[in-house]
Amino acid sequence: MREGDSADKLSAKSEFVLVLRLVVEGGGKVTGELVDPVSERRHRFTGARDLVEGVQSWMDDAVKKVRRDEE
């Protein structure tokens, strides 16, 4: 999908932003923070698995919000 394509979901009526602050330390250790700049919700993580779980949780909450707004 390219920007401007008719299937471009970024033009949907609901948009969400998630900022990833990532630090890769010596030995490849990954730490950082996920930040939703609108709600100011933050999730600190250590390790890739924690990052993935944080993103999944944020996405689940975004989908729930859209569904509530559609009711």
C-alpha positions in Angstrom: 0.0 0.0 0.0 1.3 3.4 -0.9 0.3 6.8 0.4 -2.8 8.1 -1.4 -4.0 4.6 -2.5 -7.7 4.1 -2.1 -7.0 1.4 0.5 -4.8 3.8 2.5 -6.2 3.4 6.1 -4.5 6.6 7.2 -7.3 8.5 5.6 -9.9 6.6 7.8 -12.1 8.6 10.1 -10.2 7.6 13.2 -6.5 8.1 13.4 -4.2 7.1 16.3 -0.6 8.0 16.9 1.9 6.0 19.0 5.5 7.2 19.5 8.2 4.7 20.2 11.3 5.7 22.1 13.8 3.0 21.7 17.2 2.4 23.2 19.5 -0.4 22.1 22.1 -1.0 24.7 25.3 -3.0 24.6 24.7 -6.6 23.9 21.5 -5.8 22.0 19.3 -5.2 25.1 16.2 -3.2 24.0 14.5 -0.8 26.4 12.3 2.2 25.9 8.8 3.7 26.1 5.6 3.8 24.1 3.8 7.2 24.3 0.4 8.1 23.1 0.7 11.9 22.6 -3.0 12.5 22.7 -3.9 10.7 25.9 -0.4 11.0 27.3 -0.6 7.2 28.1 2.9 5.8 28.6 4.2 2.2 28.7 7.9 1.5 29.6 9.3 -1.7 28.3 12.4 -3.9 28.7 12.9 -6.4 25.9 11.3 -7.0 22.6 8.5 -9.2 24.0 7.4 -6.5 26.4 7.4 -4.0 23.5 5.2 -6.2 21.4 2.8 -6.8 24.2 2.6 -3.0 24.9 1.8 -2.3 21.2 -0.8 -5.1 21.1 -2.5 -3.7 24.2 -2.5 -0.2 22.7 -4.0 -1.5 19.4 -6.7 -3.4 21.3 -7.6 -0.3 23.2 -7.8 1.7 20.0 -10.0 -0.8 18.3 -12.3 -0.9 21.4 -12.5 2.9 21.3 -13.5 2.9 17.6 -16.2 0.3 18.3 -17.6 2.3 21.2 -17.7 5.4 19.1 -19.6 3.6 16.3 -22.4 2.5 18.7 
